Amino acid sequence: MKYVLAIDQGTTSTRAIIFDKRGNIIASAQQEFRQIYPEPAFVEHSPQDILGSTVAVVGEALVRANIAARDLAAIGVTNQRETTLVWDKKTGKPVYNAIVWQCRRTADFCEKLRREGFAEKIYNKTGLVPDAYFSATKIKWILDNVEGARQRAEKGELAFGTVDTYLLWQLSKGKIFATDYTNASRTMLFNIHTLKWDKELLRLFDIPASMLPKVYPSSHKFGFTDASYFGSPVPVCGVVGDQQAALFGQLCTEAGEVKNTYGTGCFLLMNTGGKAVKSRNGLVTTLGATAGDKPCYVLEGSVFVGGAVVQWLRDEMKIISSSEESETLANSVKDSAGVYVVPAFTGLGAPYWNPNSRGTITGITRGTNRAHIVRAALEGVAYEVCDLVQAMEKDAGVKISGIAVDGGASKNGFLMQFQSDILNCSVKRPKLAETTALGAAYLAGLAAGYWSGVEQLRKNFSADCVFTPAMEEAKRLALLNGWKLAVARCRL
C-alpha cells in the first residue's frame, strides 16, 4: 500500500499529512516555529527553523503512520507564498533570514514605484500591484543591505527562492532548483502571460537572472529527496502556493468555480480557466494549479479581517469566552436589530482599498445586547465576502452560483448559512478541512500516477454540509443596503 505525503509549510507552523488513495488522513504532525520581529513592521523566519521543522514533522508523521519513506508514492509541497530566501549555491547557507510575506520593510520603495508610474506595467505583466507583500522588493532589499550579497549575486553565487524552492534545494542536497507557476506568479518578477521570468522587471528591481529557479507546472516530477533525510529517496511531484492548493483541494478545476478560505482574513479565489481576467475592481490576477502542463488563471481577492473578528470578540472585548459561543449567541436572536459591525481594524481591502478606514459599529440602540453585537460581527464577515464576490462577478462577467469554503471560521454554521443567504447562492463545506494539504497531495499523486485523473479525485469528495439560501430577496437587498451605509460611515 502506497501513500502520498503533503508538506504544508505555513506562516506559524509546519505540518506533514499522509493521505491514502481515498483522500483519508492516515497520520499527521505539526510543529510551530519562531516569529522574528527585528524592527516594527519587519517580520522574519529563521531558514533553519523552516527546514528543521519540515524534517521533524515528516519523520514524526511517518512514525505515527507506522510506515517508511519507501511506502510513499510522492511528496507534495505547499507553502506560505511570497516569503523570500537567498542562499549560497555551493553551501546552501542562507545569507539572511527569510523575509516573510507580512513584512512591510519595502513599503516606501513600492510607493516610489507607484509614484513613478510603474504600477500599470507591473500589473500588465504580473497581474499584481506594487506592494511589499510580494517577493521582488524583498530580494532587492537583501542584495542592497546584506554586505557582499549583490557582488556575490552578480557572480552567480547566490540563489533566490520562495519557501518551496528553498525546501526542494535543501531536501535534495542542491539537486532540485525549481518552483512552480503559482509561486513564481507571486514574486512580481514572473510574466503570467509568457510564463517566463521577465527581463524588464529584473532590470527594474536590479536582480540577476542567475538567481532564479526553473519554473514548472504544479503537478510535475521535480526530482527526489536525498536518502539522508528520510531513509530512502522520495519523489517530489507537486509544488503549489497555499491558496492555490486549497482551490485545487476543493476541486475547483473548472472556469467560474470559486473557493473562500475563512482564516484570520478571507481569501477568495475564482478559477477563470485559460483566460487571464484583468481586474477593474481591486483584485489581483494570478496563476492557478492544474494537473496538466497548461496553467489556469485565477482572480484573487482578500479581506483583512475574517475569523479574526471572533478572536477580537473573545480576547479584546471579552463578549464571548470561546469561538463556539459566537454561533450560539448569534442564533439566540432573530436578527442583529439593525446593528452593523464593519471589522476594518487594519483598513478596508478589496474592493474599497481604504487603508485609513477603521472598525465601526453602527445602529446601536438601548435594546442592543451582546448577542446582537456578536451576530452583527459574524454578519460583517459575510458582507465583506459578498463585496468580493460582487467584484469578481463584475470582473469575470459571470454570476457565481456557489462557493466552496474551508478554514477555521467555516465551521461556524450560522456564518455559513448567512453567507449563503446574503450571496443568494449555495455554500459547500467539505468533510475534510485540510484542503490546502490535500491539494498539494492531489497534485503530487497525479504526477506520480497514484491517481489517474481529476475524475477519480471527485469520487473522494464528501460534503460535510451544503448551505442553501433561505432569505427573501427584499430582506437580502435591504440588509445589503444597510451594509453599504455602514461602510460609508466607516470610510468618513
N, C-alpha and C positions, 0 to 999 in steps of 0.2 A: 504494500500500500504506500503510495507516494502522497506527499503533501506540498502545499505552497506556503512559503513564509513571507509575510509583509513586514517590512521595517517602516514604522511611522515615526519619523524624526520631527517632533513638534517644537514649539517655541519654549515650552517649560518642561517638557519631558520627552523621553524616547520610549517607544513601545515596539514589541515584537509580537505578532499574532500569527498562529499557524492555522491554516484552513484546510479542510478536506474538499473532495470533489463536489459535495453538495453545498459548499459555501458555509459549512458549520465551523465554529471556532473549536479547535482541539485543545489549544493551550495559549496562554499569553503571559507577558511580563512587561513591567513598566518601571522606569526609573526617572525621577526628577533630577534636574541639574541646576547649577548656579545661574543666576541672572546678575550681570555685572553692569554697574552704573558709574562709570568713571567721572562723569560730569552731568549736570542737569540736561535732560533730553538725549543723552548718549546711552545706548543700550548695546551690550556686547555679550558674547558667549565665548567660553574657552573651547578652542577646537579639540583639545584633549578630552574635555568633558563630553563633547558631541560623539567623538569616536569611542571613547571608553564606555559610555552608557549604551551605545549601539551594540558593541561586542558583548557587554554584560547581559543585556536583555535577550539577545538571540540565544546565548548559551543557556540562560535560565528557562526560556520557552521550550528549548529542545529537551531539557531535563524534565520539565513538567509534563511534556507530551510523551516522555519515555521513548524518544526516537533519536536517531543520529542524523548528522548533516547529509549523509548519503541517502536518507529517506526523503529528501527534499527534491522535488522536480524543478523548482525555481525559486528565486527570491525576487520580490518586487519592492521597490523603494519609493516612498512618498515623503515629502518634506515640506517644512516651512519655506515658503517662497521668498525670493529676493535677498535673503541673508547671504552675506558676501565673505568669502575666504580667499586669501592669497598665500601661496606656499612655494617653497623651493622645489624645483623639479627633480633635483638629484637626491635630496634628503627627505623630502616630504614634509619638512618642518615649516609650519606657518610663520610668516613674517610679522603677523599681528593677530590679535583676537578676531573672531568672526564679528562683523558689524551686522547687527540684527535689523530686520525689516522695519521694526518700530523706531529705529534710531533717526533723529532729526538733525544730526550734525551738519548735513549738507543742504539744509533748507534755504539758506541765503544764496547759495550758488544756483539752486533751482529757480529761485525768484529772479536772479540775474538773467538766466536763460529765457524766462518768460518776458522780461522787460526788453530783451534784445531781439525778440520776435522769433524764437526757435520753437515755440510751442506747437505751431501747426505742422512744421516739418517733422518734429519728433512724433506727433500723433499720426501723421500720414504714413510714416514708415513702421512704427511700432504698435500703434493703437493705444499708446499710453500718454499721460500728461507729464510734463516735467515735475517730478516730485522726489523728495528724499527717500520715499518708500522703496524705489526701485534700485537696482544694483549699480548702474553705471557710475553715479556720483560717489558711491561708496568705494569703488575700485580707484577712482581718481584721487579720493582723499587719502587712501593708503599709499599710493605712489607718491603723492605730494608731501606726506607727513612722516613716513617711516624712513629713517636715514638709510640711504643707499638703495631704496626699493626701486625707484624709477630707473636708475642706471642698470640694475640687475634685470629689470623687466625688458629694457631695450636691448639687452644682450641675449634675450630669450631664455633667461634662467628661472623666471617665475611663472606660475600657473594661477589662473583665476577659476573659481567655481562657486556655484551655489552649493547648498549643503549636499545635494545628491552627488554632484561631481566630486566633492571632497571625499565623501564616503566611498564611492566607487574606486577612486585613486588609492586610498589607504587600504581598503579591504582586498584589492588586487595587487598590492605592492607596486603600484605605478603602472600596471599593465593596461588599465582602463582609464582613458582621459576623455570623458564624454558626458553629455547631458541630453535632455530630450526637448522636443518642441515647446512643451508647456513651461518648463523652467527658463529656457532661453528667451521666451517671449516676455518674461518679466524683468529682463535686465535693462531695457531701454537701449539695447545695442543690436537687437535682432530684428531684421526686416521680416514681418509676418507675412508679407506677400511674396517675396522671393525665397523665403525660408533660408536665408543666409545672414551671417554677421554683416552689418552694414559699414562699409569703409568710411563713408562720410561721417557717421556717428562716432566711429572710433577716433577719427581726427578731431571731432568736436570735443570729445572727452579726454583726448590725448592718451589713448590706451593702445599698446602694441597688440597687433593681431595674434602674435605668437603666444599670448597668454590664454587664448580662448580654446575651450574644448570642442570636439566634434559634436554635431547635433544630429540626433536620430529620432524616429518616431518613439512614442512612449512604450509601445509593445515591440521589443526588439531584443535580440540576443547580444547583450553588451559585452559579455565575457564571463570570467569565473573569479570567485573569491579565492584568495590564496589559502591553501590547505592548513597553514599555520594558525588560522583564526578559529575554524570550527571543526577541525579534524579531517576534513576532506573538502575538495573544491566543490562549490555550488554555483550553478549558472545564475547570473543576474539577467533577468529577461523583461523587467519592467521598471520604468522610472517615470515619475509624474508628480507635478506640484499638487499640494494638498487639496485645494478647492476643485481642481480638475479631476483629481482622483475621486472625490465624493460624487461629482457629476457622473463619472463612469460607473462608480459603485452603485449608484441609483439606476443604472442602465438607461440614462437619458442620452441615447445614442442617435436619435433622430432629430432633424431640424425642428425647432419650436418647442422641444421639451425643456423643462425648467426644474431646477432644484434650488432649495433655500436651506442654508445651514444656520441654525439658531445657536450661535455660540455667545461669546462675550459681545460681539457685534453680530450682524447678519450678512451673509454672503449669498447673493442671488446670481445664479448663472443660467444663461439660456444658450442651448446649442443652436447655432444658426447654420449648421451644415457647411457646405463648401463656400459659403459667401461671407466675406468679412463685412459686417454691417457697421457703417460709420454712425457713431452716436452723436446726436444733437441735443441730448438731454443729460449730459454729465456722466455717462457710463464709459467704461473702457472696453476696447476690443482686444481680445487675446486669443491664443490658440488652445484648443481642447485636445483631449486624448482620444485616439481611435485604435482599433485593433489592426488596421492596415497601414500602408505607407503614406496615404494621403491624410493630412490632418483636417480636423474640422475647426471652425471658428466659433468663438463664444463671446457673448455680451456679458459683462460683469458689472454689478453694482453692489455697493456695501453701505450699510448703516452703521454708525459708530457705536451705538448702544442698543443691544438686543437683550440677551439674557442678563446682562449687567444691571438692568433696571431692577431685577428681582434681588440681586445682591445688594443694591442700594437700599431697597425697602427693608431688607433684613439687617444689614450691617451698619448703615448710617442712620436710617430713620427709625429702626427698631419697631417697625409696624408689624412685621411677621418674625417668627422665630426659626422658620425653615422655608426652603424653596417650595416644598409641597404644600405648605399652608396657603400660599398665594392662590392656588387653584380652588381650595376650599372656600376661602373668603370671597373670591370673585363670583363663585356660584351661589353665595349666600344672599346676594342682592339681585333684583331683576334687571338692573342696568346700572350705569355709572352716575345716574341722577344729574346728567349734564356736565359732569366733571371730565376734563381732558388733561392728560399728562403728556407733555412733549419732552421726551428724555434727551434733550440736546445738551448733555453735560459737557461735551467737548465740541460743540458746534453741530451744525447740520450737514450731513453728507448729501449724496445724490438724492433727488435731483436739484436740491436747493444750493448746495455748496456755499454755506454761510458759516465761516469759522467763528464769527463773533456772536452767534446765537447761543443762548444758554437755556437750561431746563426751565420749564414753565408749567404751572398748574393753573388751569382756568375753570371757572364755573362753580367755585366753592360757595355753598350756602350754609345756613345754620344747621341744616339737616344732614350735611355731608359727614360721613363717618369713615373709619379706616377701610372698611370693605369697599366703599366707593373709590377711594384713592387707589387701592390695590388693583381693583378691576380696571380702572382708567389707565394705570401704568401698563398692564398687560395689553390692553387695547391699543395703547400708544405704539407698542412694538409692531402690532399687526397693521396699524395705519402706515407706519414707516415702510414696511414691506410692500404695502399696497401702492405707495408712491413710486417705489422702484419698479413694480410690475407695470404700472401705467406708463412709466418712462420707457420700459423695454417694449411694450406694445407699440408705442409711437415710433421708436427706432426701427423695430423689425417689421412693422406693418402687419402684425398678426394678433389675433385675440388668443390669449392664454386660457386654455380650458382646464388646466390642472397643474399643480406643482407637487414635486416630491420633496419631503422635508427630512432633516436629520439634525443632530446637535442636541445638547442638553435640554434646552427650553422646549424642544419639540415634544418632550414627554408630558408637557402641561396640556391636558385635554381641553380646558377652557380656551386657552390661547389658540390651539389648532382649530377648534370649532369657530371661534370668532374670526380667525384668519380666513377660513372658508367662506363665512358669511359675508365679510366685507369685500373679499375679492370676487364673490359670486362664482367660485369655481371649486373643484374638488382639491383636497389636500391629502396626500397619500404618505403615510408613515410606515416604514418597513419594520419588520420584527427585529432585524439585526441592525443595531445602531451604529456599528463600526463601519460605516460606508466608505470612509477615507482609506482605511487599510484594505478593505475588501476590493476597492477599485484598483489599488496597486497590485493586489494578488491576482485579480482577474486579468489585468494586462500582462503580467508575467506568465501566468498559466496559459494564456492564449498563444504567446510567442513560443512557449516550450512544448506546445501540443498537448498540454494537460487537459485543456478544454478545447472542443472542436470549433466553437464559434459563439457569437453573442446569443443565438437562439438557445443553445444549451444553458447558458447562464440565466436566461429568463426563466427557465424551469426551476432555478434555485430560489427565485424571488418569492418572498412571502410577506404580505402586508400585515402589519400589526393592527392598523385601523385606517379606514378611508373616511374622511370627514366631508360631508356634502352640505352645500348652502341651504339654510332653512330660514332665511330672513326675508321679509317683504322688501321689494325694491324701493318703495317710498321711504321706508325706515333706513335702508342702507344709504341712500343718497343724502338723507338728512344728516346722518352721522358723519358721512364724509365731508359734507359742507361745514359742519361744526369743527371737524379736524382742521380744515383749511383755515378757518378763522383763528383757531388756537395757534397754528403755526405762524400765521401773520402777526399775531401778538408777540410770539416768541422772537420774531425777527426785527421787532421795533428797536 
